[in-house]
């Protein structure tokens, strides 16, 4: 493919993407395919001769679109948002076009330096303490990771190395292996599955501590677990606090947890993957009170800040602990400017890295602070509108409401809520998923799409309400059927009883003779 063909292909693809997003509301949010559908649509081997871009683009509709779950549909209300915007798409295109691998400053000066600045832009936008920023006088700084899962694991590995060094000062007779074998980590039982997975990958048991009735991890719970583990000879090392849990968007109590972690020399990592973007709005920053106690803070611009996946922002108070954990140097990686700017290969697990900061730059410049805040506030407003619709229907109850997430259930036994969810997923007009709260099954409704409007919330509510009508109608029909059956049985008994009594009387008379 030469440059002229590339221009044609790229222009046609831009039109395709724009048309797709312009019309996404009209597509069923969930695909109607079964596992293995795609293998029957394409050859089993690579084509021997190349094909035209026209044929390739044509197969997007024939092969790919039938199997797409439309995450950016206004009818998608599952999980949490995954961000999408035209500036971010163009930023991805530019990154792919430049195609640098910015593992060190010399391998991509612009790649490194734009990331440094963008991390400061976002940190200031969220209102993070200055010590987390690259521009601060301290040792803090930020780096883009691929996901919150990676950020949690990076924090754990850095915490492990720091704890080993600190512990050896008072226990010089213990070797590294003996210390690492005793390390223990903590998080809430409401934390994301990736947190538990980080413990598995980092060979550090991750203790899931019970949250309170509102889904929050409290300081007293953490303190009790630490004291118990220390009494059993373990070494507390790492705590992951969640701001915006997956199930109900609950917030762990940093003001209680933070001082305990600092007193115990434990690394406190904050996972604010979804909710972090809301801190760009000053009225929601109270939800991160206590952030100053943290050693690292992470949120995903690719969730709720209009930057396409993958883009996860991680800040640390002291970057030297990342460098000490991940520094594997080779002569071919060295350059004469070391120490004057970050070599981000020391801040992450992989060596290579993409030019992710381009799409962040494009989005922040295109939307500005005002645009970002308007976008988030609009989603929260739509969630509040949905919560009011639920509250005004006596058949339902709102169990929790937090930012853009509303959790609700049908009153009564969980069977009704499960039936509603099953019907919704079978009809595929909107997409929602379940969770549990205080021992009950609940349904999560998240405002996810950039295209979402009030009419989409009303459409979703009509779906929910109409299917609930069916459930109650079926229940009434079943009750009527049961009553009818019982009445019939009673009538039959009444018919049989007189004949039985007459026969018994006749038998009794014969005996008396």
C-alpha positions as CSV (number, residue, x, y, z in Angstrom):
1,X,0.0,0.0,0.0
2,X,1.5,3.3,-1.0
3,X,0.7,6.7,0.4
4,X,-2.1,7.5,-2.0
5,X,-3.9,4.3,-1.3
6,X,-3.3,5.0,2.4
7,X,-5.0,8.4,2.0
8,X,-8.0,6.8,0.3
9,X,-8.2,3.9,2.9
10,X,-7.9,6.3,5.8
11,X,-10.5,8.7,4.5
12,X,-12.9,5.9,3.8
13,X,-12.3,4.5,7.3
14,X,-12.9,7.9,8.9
15,X,-16.2,8.1,7.1
16,X,-17.0,4.5,8.3
17,X,-16.3,5.3,11.9
18,X,-18.2,8.6,11.8
19,X,-21.2,6.9,10.2
20,X,-21.0,4.0,12.8
21,X,-21.0,6.4,15.7
22,X,-23.7,8.7,14.2
23,X,-26.1,5.7,13.9
24,X,-25.0,3.6,16.9
25,X,-28.3,4.4,18.7
26,X,-30.2,2.4,16.0
27,X,-28.1,-0.8,16.5
28,X,-29.0,-3.6,19.0
29,X,-26.6,-3.0,21.8
30,X,-25.8,-6.8,22.1
31,X,-24.9,-9.0,19.1
32,X,-27.0,-12.0,18.2
33,X,-24.2,-14.5,17.5
34,X,-22.9,-17.6,19.2
35,X,-19.3,-18.5,20.1
36,X,-17.4,-19.6,16.9
37,X,-19.5,-17.5,14.5
38,X,-16.5,-15.7,13.0
39,X,-14.4,-18.7,12.0
40,X,-17.0,-19.7,9.4
41,X,-16.8,-16.2,7.8
42,X,-13.1,-16.0,7.0
43,X,-10.5,-18.3,5.5
44,X,-8.6,-20.7,7.8
45,X,-5.2,-19.4,6.5
46,X,-3.6,-16.1,5.6
47,X,-4.4,-15.2,1.9
48,X,-1.4,-15.9,-0.3
49,X,-1.9,-12.6,-2.3
50,X,-2.8,-9.3,-0.8
51,X,-6.3,-8.0,-1.1
52,X,-7.5,-4.4,-1.9
53,X,-8.5,-2.1,1.0
54,X,-12.0,-1.9,-0.5
55,X,-12.5,-5.6,0.1
56,X,-11.0,-5.4,3.6
57,X,-13.3,-2.5,4.6
58,X,-16.3,-4.3,3.1
59,X,-15.7,-7.2,5.4
60,X,-16.1,-4.9,8.5
61,X,-19.9,-5.2,7.9
62,X,-19.9,-8.8,6.9
63,X,-17.5,-10.2,9.5
64,X,-16.9,-7.8,12.4
65,X,-20.1,-5.8,13.0
66,X,-22.4,-8.8,13.6
67,X,-20.2,-9.7,16.6
68,X,-19.7,-6.3,18.1
69,X,-21.1,-5.4,21.5
70,X,-21.7,-1.7,21.1
71,X,-20.0,-0.2,24.2
72,X,-20.7,3.4,23.0
73,X,-24.4,2.8,22.4
74,X,-26.7,5.0,24.6
75,X,-28.4,1.7,25.4
76,X,-25.1,0.3,27.0
77,X,-25.5,0.6,30.8
78,X,-23.2,-2.3,32.0
79,X,-19.9,-2.3,33.8
80,X,-18.5,1.2,33.7
81,X,-17.9,3.6,30.7
82,X,-15.2,3.1,28.2
83,X,-14.2,6.4,26.8
84,X,-14.5,7.4,23.2
85,X,-14.1,10.8,21.4
86,X,-13.0,12.0,17.9
87,X,-10.0,13.8,19.2
88,X,-8.8,10.6,21.0
89,X,-9.3,8.6,17.8
90,X,-7.2,11.1,15.8
91,X,-4.6,11.0,18.6
92,X,-4.4,7.2,18.3
93,X,-4.0,7.6,14.5
94,X,-1.1,10.0,15.0
95,X,0.5,7.7,17.6
96,X,0.3,4.8,15.1
97,X,1.6,6.9,12.3
98,X,4.7,8.1,14.3
99,X,5.0,4.6,15.7
100,X,7.8,5.4,18.2
101,X,8.7,3.1,21.1
102,X,9.4,5.6,23.9
103,X,11.1,3.5,26.5
104,X,13.7,6.2,27.2
105,X,14.1,9.9,26.6
106,X,16.5,9.4,23.7
107,X,14.2,6.8,22.0
108,X,11.4,9.4,21.9
109,X,12.0,12.9,23.5
110,X,8.6,14.2,22.5
111,X,6.9,11.0,23.7
112,X,8.5,11.3,27.1
113,X,8.2,15.0,27.6
114,X,4.6,15.3,26.5
115,X,3.7,12.5,28.9
116,X,5.4,14.4,31.7
117,X,3.4,17.5,31.0
118,X,0.1,15.7,30.4
119,X,0.4,13.9,33.8
120,X,0.8,17.3,35.4
121,X,-2.2,18.7,33.5
122,X,-4.4,15.8,34.6
123,X,-3.1,15.8,38.2
124,X,-3.9,19.5,38.5
125,X,-7.3,19.0,36.9
126,X,-8.2,16.4,39.5
127,X,-6.8,18.5,42.4
128,X,-4.1,15.9,43.5
129,X,-1.6,17.0,46.1
130,X,1.4,18.7,44.6
131,X,3.8,16.1,45.8
132,X,2.4,13.7,43.2
133,X,3.2,15.9,40.2
134,X,6.3,15.9,38.0
135,X,6.5,19.7,38.3
136,X,6.8,19.5,42.1
137,X,10.1,20.0,43.9
138,X,9.9,16.5,45.4
139,X,10.4,13.1,43.9
140,X,6.8,12.5,42.8
141,X,5.6,12.1,39.2
142,X,3.1,10.5,36.9
143,X,3.2,7.9,34.2
144,X,0.7,6.4,31.8
145,X,0.0,2.7,32.1
146,X,-2.2,0.4,30.0
147,X,-4.8,-0.3,32.7
148,X,-5.6,0.0,36.4
149,X,-4.7,-3.7,36.6
150,X,-1.2,-2.8,35.6
151,X,-1.0,0.2,37.9
152,X,-2.1,-2.0,40.9
153,X,0.5,-4.6,40.1
154,X,3.2,-1.9,39.6
155,X,2.4,-0.5,43.0
156,X,2.5,-3.9,44.6
157,X,5.9,-4.7,43.2
158,X,7.4,-1.3,44.2
159,X,5.9,-1.8,47.7
160,X,7.5,-5.2,48.0
161,X,11.0,-3.9,47.1
162,X,10.6,-0.9,49.5
163,X,9.4,-3.1,52.3
164,X,12.2,-5.6,51.9
165,X,14.8,-2.8,52.1
166,X,13.2,-1.1,55.1
167,X,12.6,-4.4,57.0
168,X,16.2,-5.5,56.5
169,X,17.4,-2.4,58.4
170,X,16.0,-3.7,61.6
171,X,16.3,-7.4,60.7
172,X,19.7,-7.7,58.9
173,X,19.9,-11.4,59.6
174,X,16.9,-12.1,57.3
175,X,17.5,-12.5,53.5
176,X,15.2,-11.1,50.8
177,X,13.5,-14.4,50.2
178,X,12.6,-15.0,53.8
179,X,11.1,-11.5,54.1
180,X,9.1,-11.7,50.8
181,X,7.6,-15.0,52.0
182,X,6.0,-13.2,54.9
183,X,4.6,-10.2,53.1
184,X,0.8,-9.7,53.1
185,X,-1.5,-7.2,51.3
186,X,-5.0,-6.0,52.1
187,X,-8.0,-4.6,50.2
188,X,-11.8,-4.5,50.5
189,X,-14.0,-7.4,49.5
190,X,-15.6,-4.9,47.2
191,X,-12.4,-4.1,45.3
192,X,-12.0,-5.0,41.6
193,X,-11.0,-8.5,40.7
194,X,-7.7,-7.1,39.2
195,X,-6.6,-6.2,42.8
196,X,-6.8,-9.8,43.9
197,X,-5.1,-10.8,40.6
198,X,-2.2,-8.4,41.4
199,X,-1.6,-10.4,44.6
200,X,-1.4,-13.6,42.6
201,X,0.9,-12.2,40.0
202,X,3.1,-10.5,42.6
203,X,3.3,-13.5,44.9
204,X,1.8,-11.6,47.8
205,X,-1.4,-12.9,49.5
206,X,-4.2,-10.3,49.1
207,X,-6.5,-10.4,52.1
208,X,-10.0,-9.4,51.2
209,X,-11.3,-7.5,54.2
210,X,-15.1,-7.1,54.9
211,X,-16.6,-3.8,54.0
212,X,-19.2,-2.0,56.1
213,X,-22.9,-2.0,55.3
214,X,-22.3,0.8,52.7
215,X,-19.5,-1.1,50.9
216,X,-16.6,0.9,52.4
217,X,-13.4,-0.4,54.0
218,X,-12.9,1.2,57.4
219,X,-9.8,1.8,59.4
220,X,-10.7,-0.4,62.4
221,X,-11.2,-3.4,60.1
222,X,-7.8,-2.9,58.6
223,X,-6.1,-2.3,61.9
224,X,-7.5,-5.6,63.4
225,X,-6.3,-7.6,60.4
226,X,-2.8,-6.1,60.6
227,X,-2.5,-6.8,64.3
228,X,-3.7,-10.4,63.8
229,X,-1.2,-11.0,60.9
230,X,1.7,-9.4,62.8
231,X,0.9,-11.7,65.7
232,X,1.2,-14.7,63.3
233,X,4.6,-13.5,62.1
234,X,3.5,-11.9,58.8
235,X,4.7,-8.6,57.5
236,X,2.0,-6.1,56.4
237,X,3.2,-4.5,53.2
238,X,0.5,-3.1,50.8
239,X,-3.0,-1.8,50.9
240,X,-5.3,-1.0,48.0
241,X,-8.1,1.4,48.8
242,X,-10.8,1.9,46.2
243,X,-12.6,5.1,45.4
244,X,-15.6,4.0,43.4
245,X,-16.0,0.2,43.9
246,X,-17.1,-1.9,40.9
247,X,-20.3,-3.1,42.4
248,X,-21.9,0.1,43.9
249,X,-19.3,2.9,43.4
250,X,-18.6,3.0,47.2
251,X,-15.6,4.9,48.6
252,X,-13.2,3.5,51.1
253,X,-12.4,5.7,54.1
254,X,-9.0,7.1,53.3
255,X,-8.9,9.4,56.4
256,X,-9.1,6.3,58.6
257,X,-7.0,3.9,56.4
258,X,-4.2,6.4,55.5
259,X,-2.8,7.1,58.9
260,X,-2.7,3.4,59.7
261,X,-0.7,2.7,56.5
262,X,1.7,5.5,57.3
263,X,2.3,4.3,60.8
264,X,2.9,0.7,59.7
265,X,5.2,1.7,56.8
266,X,2.7,0.2,54.4
267,X,2.3,1.3,50.8
268,X,-1.1,2.8,50.2
269,X,-2.3,2.6,46.6
270,X,-5.6,4.2,45.6
271,X,-7.6,2.7,42.8
272,X,-10.0,5.4,41.4
273,X,-10.3,3.9,38.0
274,X,-13.8,5.1,37.3
275,X,-14.6,7.8,39.9
276,X,-11.2,9.6,39.6
277,X,-12.5,11.6,36.6
278,X,-15.2,13.1,38.7
279,X,-12.6,14.8,40.8
280,X,-12.1,17.2,37.9
281,X,-15.3,18.7,39.3
282,X,-14.5,20.5,42.6
283,X,-17.8,19.5,44.1
284,X,-16.8,15.8,44.2
285,X,-13.3,16.2,45.6
286,X,-14.5,15.6,49.1
287,X,-14.8,11.9,48.1
288,X,-11.0,11.7,48.0
289,X,-10.3,13.3,51.4
290,X,-7.2,11.6,52.8
291,X,-5.5,11.2,49.4
292,X,-2.4,12.9,50.9
293,X,-1.7,9.7,52.8
294,X,-1.3,7.6,49.7
295,X,1.9,6.5,48.1
296,X,0.3,6.1,44.6
297,X,-2.9,7.1,42.9
298,X,-4.5,5.8,39.8
299,X,-7.5,6.6,37.6
300,X,-8.5,5.7,34.0
301,X,-8.9,8.5,31.5
302,X,-10.1,5.7,29.2
303,X,-13.1,5.2,31.4
304,X,-14.8,8.6,31.9
305,X,-12.5,11.3,30.5
306,X,-13.1,10.8,26.8
307,X,-9.7,9.3,26.1
308,X,-9.9,6.0,24.2
309,X,-8.6,2.8,25.7
310,X,-5.8,2.1,26.7
311,X,-4.8,5.0,29.0
312,X,-4.4,4.6,32.8
313,X,-2.8,7.4,34.8
314,X,-0.6,6.5,37.7
315,X,1.0,9.0,40.1
316,X,3.6,8.2,42.8
317,X,4.9,10.3,45.7
318,X,8.4,9.0,45.2
319,X,9.4,7.7,41.8
320,X,12.7,6.2,43.0
321,X,10.8,3.2,44.4
322,X,9.5,2.4,40.9
323,X,13.0,2.8,39.4
324,X,14.5,0.6,42.1
325,X,11.9,-2.1,41.5
326,X,12.1,-2.1,37.7
327,X,15.5,-1.0,36.7
328,X,17.2,-3.6,34.6
329,X,19.9,-1.7,32.6
330,X,21.8,-2.7,29.5
331,X,24.5,-0.8,27.7
332,X,22.3,-0.6,24.6
333,X,19.7,1.3,26.6
334,X,22.0,3.9,28.1
335,X,22.3,7.4,26.8
336,X,24.0,10.7,27.7
337,X,20.9,12.4,29.0
338,X,20.1,10.0,31.8
339,X,18.8,11.7,34.9
340,X,17.6,14.9,33.1
341,X,14.2,13.4,32.2
342,X,12.4,10.2,33.1
343,X,13.2,7.0,31.3
344,X,9.8,5.5,31.6
345,X,10.9,1.9,31.1
346,X,11.8,2.1,34.8
347,X,8.3,3.0,35.7
348,X,6.5,0.0,34.2
349,X,6.6,-3.7,33.6
350,X,7.2,-3.8,29.8
351,X,10.2,-2.2,28.1
352,X,8.4,-0.7,25.1
353,X,5.6,1.8,25.3
354,X,3.3,3.7,23.0
355,X,2.8,7.4,22.4
356,X,-0.4,7.4,24.6
357,X,0.0,11.0,25.7
358,X,-0.9,12.3,22.2
359,X,-4.5,11.3,22.6
360,X,-4.6,12.8,26.1
361,X,-3.2,16.1,24.7
362,X,-5.7,16.1,21.8
363,X,-8.7,15.5,24.2
364,X,-7.7,18.0,26.9
365,X,-7.1,20.7,24.3
366,X,-10.3,20.0,22.4
367,X,-12.6,19.8,25.4
368,X,-10.8,22.0,27.9
369,X,-11.6,21.9,31.6
370,X,-15.0,23.3,31.0
371,X,-15.9,20.6,28.4
372,X,-14.6,17.7,30.6
373,X,-16.6,19.0,33.6
374,X,-19.8,19.5,31.5
375,X,-19.5,15.9,30.2
376,X,-19.2,14.4,33.6
377,X,-21.9,16.5,35.2
378,X,-24.3,15.7,32.4
379,X,-23.8,11.9,33.0
380,X,-24.4,12.4,36.7
381,X,-27.5,14.4,36.0
382,X,-28.9,11.7,33.7
383,X,-28.2,9.1,36.5
384,X,-30.1,11.2,38.9
385,X,-33.0,11.4,36.5
386,X,-33.1,7.6,36.2
387,X,-33.0,7.3,40.0
388,X,-36.0,9.5,40.3
389,X,-37.9,7.3,37.7
390,X,-37.1,4.2,39.8
391,X,-38.0,5.9,43.1
392,X,-41.4,7.0,41.7
393,X,-42.4,3.5,40.9
394,X,-43.6,1.7,44.0
395,X,-42.5,-1.7,42.7
396,X,-38.8,-0.8,42.9
397,X,-36.3,0.5,45.3
398,X,-33.0,2.3,44.7
399,X,-30.4,0.6,46.8
400,X,-27.5,3.0,46.1
401,X,-26.8,6.0,43.9
402,X,-23.2,7.2,43.4
403,X,-22.0,9.5,40.5
404,X,-23.2,8.0,37.2
405,X,-24.3,4.6,38.8
406,X,-27.7,3.7,40.1
407,X,-28.3,0.3,41.7
408,X,-31.9,-0.8,42.1
409,X,-34.0,-3.9,42.5
410,X,-37.6,-5.1,42.4
411,X,-39.0,-5.1,45.9
412,X,-39.6,-8.5,47.5
413,X,-37.7,-11.7,46.8
414,X,-34.6,-11.7,44.6
415,X,-36.5,-14.0,42.1
416,X,-38.3,-11.0,40.6
417,X,-35.1,-9.0,40.1
418,X,-33.4,-12.0,38.5
419,X,-36.4,-12.5,36.2
420,X,-36.2,-8.9,35.2
421,X,-32.5,-9.1,34.5
422,X,-33.0,-12.3,32.5
423,X,-35.7,-10.7,30.4
424,X,-33.6,-7.6,29.7
425,X,-30.6,-9.6,28.6
426,X,-32.8,-11.9,26.4
427,X,-34.4,-9.0,24.6
428,X,-31.1,-7.2,24.1
429,X,-32.5,-3.7,23.8
430,X,-30.5,-2.4,26.7
431,X,-27.5,-4.0,28.5
432,X,-27.3,-4.1,32.3
433,X,-25.5,-6.4,34.7
434,X,-26.1,-7.6,38.3
435,X,-24.3,-7.2,41.6
436,X,-25.1,-8.0,45.2
437,X,-25.7,-5.5,48.0
438,X,-26.6,-6.3,51.7
439,X,-27.4,-9.9,50.7
440,X,-29.7,-9.0,47.8
441,X,-29.4,-9.2,44.1
442,X,-29.4,-5.8,42.5
443,X,-29.2,-4.4,39.0
444,X,-26.5,-1.8,38.1
445,X,-27.5,1.0,35.7
446,X,-24.6,3.2,34.6
447,X,-24.7,6.1,32.2
448,X,-21.9,5.2,29.9
449,X,-22.2,6.6,26.4
450,X,-20.9,9.9,25.2
451,X,-24.0,10.0,23.1
452,X,-26.4,9.4,25.9
453,X,-29.4,11.9,26.3
454,X,-32.5,12.2,28.4
455,X,-34.5,10.3,25.7
456,X,-32.1,7.3,26.1
457,X,-32.7,7.2,29.9
458,X,-36.5,7.2,29.2
459,X,-36.1,4.5,26.6
460,X,-34.2,2.3,29.1
461,X,-36.9,3.0,31.8
462,X,-39.7,2.0,29.4
463,X,-37.9,-1.3,28.8
464,X,-37.4,-2.0,32.5
465,X,-41.0,-0.9,33.3
466,X,-42.7,-2.9,30.5
467,X,-40.8,-6.1,31.3
468,X,-41.6,-5.6,35.0
469,X,-45.3,-5.4,34.0
470,X,-44.9,-8.8,32.3
471,X,-43.4,-10.3,35.4
472,X,-46.2,-9.0,37.7
473,X,-48.8,-10.1,35.1
474,X,-47.2,-13.6,34.9
475,X,-47.2,-13.7,38.7
476,X,-50.9,-12.7,38.8
477,X,-51.7,-15.3,36.2
478,X,-49.9,-18.0,38.2
479,X,-51.7,-17.0,41.4
480,X,-55.0,-17.1,39.6
481,X,-54.2,-20.5,38.2
482,X,-53.2,-21.8,41.6
483,X,-56.4,-20.4,43.2
484,X,-58.5,-21.9,40.4
485,X,-56.8,-25.3,40.9
486,X,-57.4,-25.2,44.6
487,X,-61.0,-24.2,44.1
488,X,-61.5,-27.1,41.7
489,X,-59.9,-29.5,44.1
490,X,-62.2,-28.3,46.9
491,X,-65.3,-28.7,44.6
492,X,-64.2,-32.3,43.8
493,X,-63.8,-33.1,47.4
494,X,-67.3,-31.7,48.2
495,X,-68.8,-33.9,45.5
496,X,-67.1,-37.0,46.7
497,X,-67.8,-36.5,50.5
498,X,-71.7,-36.9,50.4
499,X,-71.4,-40.2,48.5
500,X,-68.8,-41.4,50.9
501,X,-71.0,-40.4,53.9
502,X,-74.0,-42.2,52.4
503,X,-72.0,-45.4,51.9
504,X,-70.6,-45.2,55.4
505,X,-74.2,-44.8,56.8
506,X,-75.4,-47.7,54.8
507,X,-72.6,-49.9,56.2
508,X,-73.3,-48.8,59.7
509,X,-77.0,-49.7,59.4
510,X,-76.2,-53.1,58.2
511,X,-73.9,-53.7,61.1
512,X,-76.6,-52.6,63.6
513,X,-78.9,-55.3,62.2
